[in-house]
Amino acid sequence: MRRSCLSLGLSILAGSATACSGLNVQETIRGADNFARIGAALTLLAAFISWRLRRTPALFVCLVSVILHPSWTISSISGDCGFTKINATLLLGIICGSTLFRDVLRRVRA
């Protein structure tokens, strides 16, 4: 049991550490870049909505997310073909969306 858990952990680490190579690499990189650009636009939209609703915590979180967005801070050319960029975009989207959703619910209740 212990050996199988260790081999599973090592295979996960080895899979995430592989370099970007193989067929259709350029399409994968372009897809990651496009996904991050759409995520940045949605994060900017969330910041605009929170500004219009005058929700200061959500506006702060969304603006910081726009400034530090993976679309322009993480490269997809070297490394893992942009999978880190995709995961970071998803994480920031979830953080911005949940903060905005929480603030909108607070406004509806008040």
C-alpha positions as CSV (number, residue, x, y, z in Angstrom):
1,M,0.0,0.0,0.0
2,R,2.7,2.4,1.0
3,R,4.7,1.7,-2.2
4,S,1.7,2.2,-4.4
5,C,1.0,5.6,-2.8
6,L,4.7,6.6,-3.2
7,S,4.7,5.6,-6.9
8,L,1.4,7.4,-7.5
9,G,2.9,10.6,-5.9
10,L,6.0,10.3,-8.0
11,S,4.1,9.8,-11.2
12,I,2.0,12.9,-10.4
13,L,5.1,15.0,-9.8
14,A,6.8,13.6,-12.9
15,G,3.8,14.3,-15.0
16,S,3.6,17.9,-13.8
17,A,7.3,18.5,-14.4
18,T,7.5,17.4,-18.0
19,A,8.5,19.9,-20.6
20,C,6.3,21.2,-23.3
21,S,6.8,18.9,-26.3
22,G,5.0,16.7,-28.7
23,L,2.4,17.1,-31.4
24,N,0.2,20.3,-31.6
25,V,2.3,22.2,-29.1
26,Q,1.7,25.5,-30.7
27,E,-2.1,24.9,-30.7
28,T,-1.9,24.0,-27.0
29,I,0.1,27.2,-26.2
30,R,-2.3,29.3,-28.2
31,G,-5.3,27.8,-26.5
32,A,-3.8,28.5,-23.1
33,D,-3.1,32.1,-24.1
34,N,-6.7,32.6,-25.4
35,F,-8.2,31.0,-22.3
36,A,-6.1,33.4,-20.1
37,R,-7.2,36.4,-22.2
38,I,-10.9,35.5,-21.8
39,G,-10.3,35.0,-18.1
40,A,-8.7,38.4,-17.9
41,A,-11.6,40.0,-19.7
42,L,-14.1,38.3,-17.3
43,T,-12.0,39.5,-14.3
44,L,-12.1,43.0,-15.6
45,L,-15.9,42.7,-16.1
46,A,-16.2,41.5,-12.5
47,A,-14.2,44.6,-11.4
48,F,-16.5,46.8,-13.4
49,I,-19.6,45.2,-12.0
50,S,-18.3,45.6,-8.4
51,W,-17.4,49.2,-9.1
52,R,-21.0,49.9,-10.4
53,L,-22.5,48.1,-7.4
54,R,-20.1,50.1,-5.1
55,R,-18.8,46.9,-3.5
56,T,-15.4,47.9,-2.2
57,P,-14.0,44.5,-1.1
58,A,-15.0,42.8,-4.4
59,L,-13.6,45.8,-6.3
60,F,-10.3,45.5,-4.4
61,V,-10.0,41.8,-5.0
62,C,-10.9,42.0,-8.7
63,L,-8.5,44.9,-9.3
64,V,-5.6,43.1,-7.7
65,S,-6.5,40.1,-9.7
66,V,-6.5,42.1,-13.0
67,I,-3.1,43.6,-12.1
68,L,-1.6,40.2,-11.3
69,H,-3.5,38.2,-13.8
70,P,-1.7,35.2,-15.4
71,S,-2.5,36.4,-18.8
72,W,0.4,38.8,-18.6
73,T,2.4,37.5,-15.7
74,I,2.8,33.8,-16.6
75,S,4.5,32.6,-19.8
76,S,3.0,29.6,-21.6
77,I,5.9,29.3,-24.1
78,S,8.4,27.6,-21.8
79,G,7.6,25.0,-19.2
80,D,4.2,23.1,-19.2
81,C,2.6,24.6,-22.4
82,G,0.4,27.0,-20.4
83,F,-1.3,24.6,-18.0
84,T,-0.1,26.6,-15.0
85,K,-1.5,29.7,-16.7
86,I,-4.9,28.0,-17.2
87,N,-5.0,26.8,-13.6
88,A,-4.0,30.2,-12.2
89,T,-6.7,31.8,-14.4
90,L,-9.3,29.4,-13.0
91,L,-8.2,30.1,-9.5
92,L,-8.4,33.9,-9.9
93,G,-11.8,33.6,-11.6
94,I,-13.1,31.5,-8.7
95,I,-11.7,34.0,-6.1
96,C,-13.1,37.0,-8.0
97,G,-16.5,35.4,-8.7
98,S,-17.0,34.2,-5.2
99,T,-16.0,37.6,-3.6
100,L,-18.4,39.4,-6.0
101,F,-21.1,36.9,-5.4
102,R,-20.7,37.2,-1.6
103,D,-20.9,41.0,-1.8
104,V,-23.9,40.9,-4.0
105,L,-25.7,38.6,-1.5
106,R,-24.8,40.9,1.3
107,R,-26.3,43.8,-0.7
108,V,-29.5,41.9,-1.4
109,R,-29.9,41.0,2.3
110,A,-29.3,44.5,3.5
